[in-house]
Amino acid sequence: MMVAVLTIGLFVFLLVGVPVALALGMAAAASLLVSGLPFTPTILSMRTQFGLQNFILLGIPLFILAAKLMNTAGITQKIFRFADTLVGFMPGGLAQANVVASLIFSGMSGAAVVDASGLGQVEMKAMREKGYPERFSIAVTAASSIIGPIFPPSVPMIVFSFVSGVSVGRLFLGGVVPGLLMTVALMVMVAWYARRGDYPRERFPGWAIAAKHLVDAFLPLLTPVILLGGIWTGIFTPTEAAAVAVAYALLIGVFAMRELGPRELAQVFVETARESAVIGFVIATSSLFGWVLIRSGLTLQIGEWLLSITTDPLGLLLIINVLLLVVGCFLDSTVALLILTPILLPVAIKLGIDPVHFGVLMVLNLMIGLMTPPFGMILFVLQHLSDLSFDEVVRATAPFLVPLIVVLLLITVFPSLVTALPDALMGVAKK
């Protein structure tokens, strides 16, 4: 009865339009009511607050703030211009620059929606002015924004680390190779489309202009170097790296580029506070929901069911991939990570699957969900930035799911693509 109320209650609340955070809390409270277990409002309050009492979660609002500061300071335009200089001569030049710019910006933001809404506006405007089809522009922008949460830093990986206890630094490093693979796969896809559609390519602007674009983008380009270098050498923790990112973005925006004044800073701080509050509320009620989920025994039942299907690690990962791709169509990635990690990770570890490998897989699966209907957040963001209907946006982006899923399968079959770099730079983790 407890399990039925918990699961059915959650879906009913979501279907009638109750906000996700409230739906999680209400389903958990209703489940406890019918369970017969002793509980009080104080217990509910304490379990909800407990979800936020973790130092690592400070990285989420700080990385969001750093990305917004970069966007507001006009750094995205400089990054896109530099990326165009690098790869604009290739087939589909501005589309190639779109992908490379997303890779560069991912070293600062860590969130797909921030990439799509901030850098995406710059990219789509430039492609529109050069005569690229709107559908193609949207598809490339949507797919390239998925690189953001995979290549470090990554807000979803911070959430996974919070739930699982896996090192954030190892997760960040584990996302480097998959992020680069996604970039290459999307560039190949763009080149194929460009040759079919005879899309334009840009002329190389000359070494003098290329050098100027490099100088303009040089300080922002140092951001991922500073963050990853600091984490790797142990100068600061991943959470402290988020604070470093904010300080560096402020230095660039206020003093180097002089684009951030009191009014712009106030607006950025308010937007960051609003978004961070929403994420924090979801994390808090998800913590309560997860606590009730464990007490219900459902996590053990699902684990036993999965092990009854297969005890082969690769077979289990393929099943979980399908499950997560479906879940990503309906649930917010943060909620999915908070609820499903305690269920799936113990089963994976029992079969000898590296938790860093599993974490990167989970994040990539759920980020692909941001591009799938009916609730793909990136689809809604890009529809707002274009003149297309939601159905047209879905049809345009669907083919670009293929290279992302190919990369997902590659890192599923070859775990060393994820684990080799963190093992090499941070030492092999003790099993």
N, C-alpha and C positions, 0 to 999 in steps of 0.2 A: 504493500500500500504506500509506504514511504517513497519508494523509488518511482511509482506511478505518478504520484502527486508532484514529485520533484521534476520529472522530465516532461510530463504532459502539461503541468502548470506553466513551465517555462515557455513552451511552444505556444500555448494559448495566449499568454500575456503578450508575447512578441507578435502574434498574428493580429491581435486587436489594437496594436499600435502603442503598447506601453513601452517607454524608453528602456533600452537594454539593461542599464544599471538597476532600475527599479524592478524590472522583470526578474532579474536574478535574485534580488533580495526578497521579493514577495514569494517566489517559488520556494526558496529555501525556508522561509518562515512558515509557509503553509505546510510544507513537508514535515517540519518539526511538530506542528500542531497535531497532525494525524498520527505521528509516530508513537505518541505516549511517552516519549523521553522527557525528563524534566528540563525545562529551560525557562528563562526569564528575559525580559527586554534588555536587562543588563548583559546577559550572555551574548545576545545578538549584537549589541553595541560593541562589546569587547572584541568579538570575532571579526566584526567589520573593520574596526580600527586596526586590528592586528595586521590586516592585509597591507597597510601602508607603512608599517614600522620596519622598514628595511632601507638601509643607506643606499643600496644600489639603485633604488627607484628615483633618486635625485637626478640621475642621468637623463631621464626622459624629458622633464621640462627644460633642462639645460640644453640638450641637443635641439629641441624644438626652437628654443630661443635663439641659439646660434644660427640655425638655418634661416629664421625669419630676419635676423639682423643682416645676414648675407643678401637675402632677397631685397630688403628695403634699401640697402646701400648701393644697389645697382650692380652688385658683383656678378649676378647671373648673366647679364648682358656681356660682360667682359669674358666670362668663361665660355659662353656660346661663340663669341667672336674668335677666341683662341682655338676652340675646337674646329670651327669652320676653316681656319687657316691650316690646321693639321691635316684634315681629311676631306676638305671641300672639293678637291680635285677628283675624288673617287666617284663612281656612278651613284647618282642620287645624292650629290654633295651635301646639301643642307640636312637631309635625313641622316646621313652618316654623322654629321656634326651633332645632330640631335642626340644620337646614341652616346657618342664620346663625351658630350657635355654632361649627360646624366651620370656617366661613370665618374667624372671629375666632381660633380656636385654631390654625389653620394658620399664622398669622403668628408662632407660637411654636415649633411642633413640627417641621414639615417631613416627617413620616412618617405614612403612612396607618394603619399598625397601631397606633401610639401613640395616634392619635386614636380609633380604634375601641375599643381596650381601656381607655383612660382616660376620655375624655369620653363614649364610647359607653355605659359603665355608668350614668352619671348620666342620660343622655338616655333610655335604655330603661326605667330604673326610673320616671322621671317619667311617661313615656307609658303604662306599664303601670298605674300608679296612677290615671290618668285614663280608663282603659277602652279605650285604643287596641288594636287587634288586634296580637298578638305578631308576626305575619308582616310587617305594615306597619311596625312599629317597627324591626324588623331591616333591612328593605329600605332605609328612609330613612337609618338609621345607617350601613349599608354604603356606600351611594352618596355620602353627604355626606363620609365619611372620605377619599374619593378626592381631595377638594379640597386636602387637606393637602400632598401632595407637588407640587402644581401652583402654588398661591399661595405666594409666598416667605415664609420660606426653605424650601429643599427639599433633602433628603438625596439623592434620586436625581439631581437636577441637579448636585450636587457630584460624584457618581460620573461622570456624563457629562462634566463639565468635566475631570476627572482624565484620562479616556481620550482626549478629543478636543482638549484645549487651548483650548477656547472659554471666554470670560470668564464666570465664575460670576455676576458682577454683572449682566451682560446677560441671562443665562439667568433669574436671579431676576426681573428686571423683565419679561422676556418672558412669565412665567407669570401676571402680574397680571390682564390682561384675560381670558385663558382661565379663570382661577379665578373671576372675577366672572361670566362667562358660564355656567359650570357651576352656580354658586349660583342664578342666575335660572332656568335650565332646570329644576333640581330643585325650586325653589319652585313653578313652574308645574305640574310633575308632581304635587306634593303637593296643590296646590289642586284639581286635577282629581279625584284620588282622594278628597279630603275631601268634595267635593260629591256624588260618587257614593255614598260610604259614610256620609254625614251625620255626619262626625267633628266633635267639639266644637272650639270656638274659645274662647280665654281672654278674660275681660273686662280692659279696660285698668285697671290697679290704682290709677290716680290719679297726679297729677303729683308728689306728695310721695314716694310709694313708688318711682315711676320714677326720681326724682332720687337716692334712696338707693341703688337698684340701680346707677345710673350711677357714683356715688361708690365703691361697693364694687368695681366692675370697672374703675375708671379706670386704676389703675396697670398691670394686665395689658394693657389696651387700648393702652397706650403702647408696648408691646413691638415690634409691627411698624413703628410710626412711627419709633422709635429705630433699628431695624435698617436699614430701607430708606433712611431719611434719612441715616444715617451712610455707607452704601455709595454712595448717589447723590452726596453732597457730597465723598466721598473722605476722610472723617475716618478711616475704617477699611476694611480689605478684607473680603470676605465671610467669610473664615476668622476674622479678628479679630472680626467681628460675632457669630460663634458664641460666642466667649469673653465678649463683652459681654452676650449673652443669658443665659449662665450666671450672670455676676456680678449682673445685674439680677434674675434669678429668686431668687438667694440673698438679695438685699436685701429683696425683697418677702416671701419665705417666712419668713426668720429674724427680720427686724426690723419690717417693716410689719404682717404678719399673725400673726407669732409662732406659726406652725404647724410649723416645721421645727426639731426638736431634734436632739441628737447621734444618737439611735437612728434617726430617720427619714433623716437625712443618710447615715448608714452604709449603710442598706438601699438608698437610691437610688444611691450610689456603686458598691455591689457589683453591682446589676442593670445599671447602665450599663456597667461593666467587662465583665460577661459578654456582653451584647449586642454591644458594640464589638469584643470579641475574635472573636466569630463572624463579624461582617462583615469584620474585618481579615483573618481566615484565608481567607475567600472571595476577597477582593480579591487577596491574595498568590498563591494558586494560580491564579486567573483570569489574572493577569499572566503566569505561566508558560505557561498554556494558550494565551493570545493570542499569545505569542512563537512557540510551536511552530506555531500556526495560520498565522501569516504566513510562516514558513519553509517550510511545506508547499505554499504557492502557492494554497491554497484561496480566500483572500480575493480574489485577482486573478481567479480563475475565476468566482466568484460575481458579481463586479463586471461582468465581460464578459458573463455570461449575462443580467444585469438590463438592461444597455444594449442587448443584442440584441433584447430584448422591446419596449422603448420608449426613445425619447430625449426624450419629452415630460415636463417636470418634474412636472406634475400627475399624469400617468399613472403615473410612477414612485412618487410619494408614495402613491397609492391602492394600488398593489401592495404597497408596504412596510407600509402600514397593516394590510392583511389578514395579511401575514406576521407582523407583531408581535403582532396580536391572537391569532393561533394560538399563537405562541411563549409569550405571556403566560399561556396556560392550563397550561403544563407547566414553565416555568423561572422561578426566582426573578428578580425584576426587576433586582437588582444583578448577578447572573450574566449575564443577557441583555444588559444595558448594556455590561458589560465585554467580552463576546465579540462582539456584533453591531455595536457602534459602529465599530470599525476596519474592518469589512467594508462597512457601508452608507454611512457618512458620506463617504468619498472619492467614491463614485458620485454622491451627492447634490450635492456641491460641484462635481463635473465638469459637472453640468447647471445650475449657477448657483443652486442652492437655498441660502438663507441658513442657516448652521450653527446659529444660535440658534433659528430656526424649526424646523429639523430636530430639534434637541435637545428642545424642548418637545413636539413630536409624538411622539418616541420615548418620553418619560417618560409622557405621557398614555396612549398605547397600552398600555404595560406596567403602569400603575396600574389600568387597566380589567381587566387580567388578574388582579389581586388579587381580583376579584369573580366570576371564572369558574372552573368546575370543570375538572379534578379537583383542582388544587392551589392554588386561590385562598386565600391566607392569611387574608384578612378573613373569609371564609366560616367557617373553622375557629374563629377568635377569637369571632365572634358566636354560633356554635353553642354554644360553651362558656358564653356568657353567657345562654343561653336554654334552654328545654325542648324545642326542636324538633330533629328529626333533620337530618342533613346534606342529604338530598334536599329536605326542606321548606324549608330555608334557601336552597337553590339556586333552587327554584321561586319563592320570595318575592322574591328580589333580581333575578331575570331581567328583569322589566319596567323596572326602573330603570337598566338598561344603555342603554335607548333614548335618554334625554336626554344621557347622557355621550357616546354615539357621534355624536349630532347635533352636539354641540360639537366633537368631534374632526373631523368633516367640515367644519364651518365654518372652523376654523383651518387645515385642509388647503387649502381652496379660496381662503381669504383670508389670505395670510401676514402682511399688515400688522396683523392682530389680535394677532400675537405680536411683530412687529419694530418697530411704530410707537413704543411707549413707550421701549424701550431706545435706539432711534435718537434720540428727542427729548431724553432726559435724559442720555445718555452720549455722544451724537454718533454719526454714521453710521460704522459700522465699515469699515475699509479692506478692500476685497476682494482 
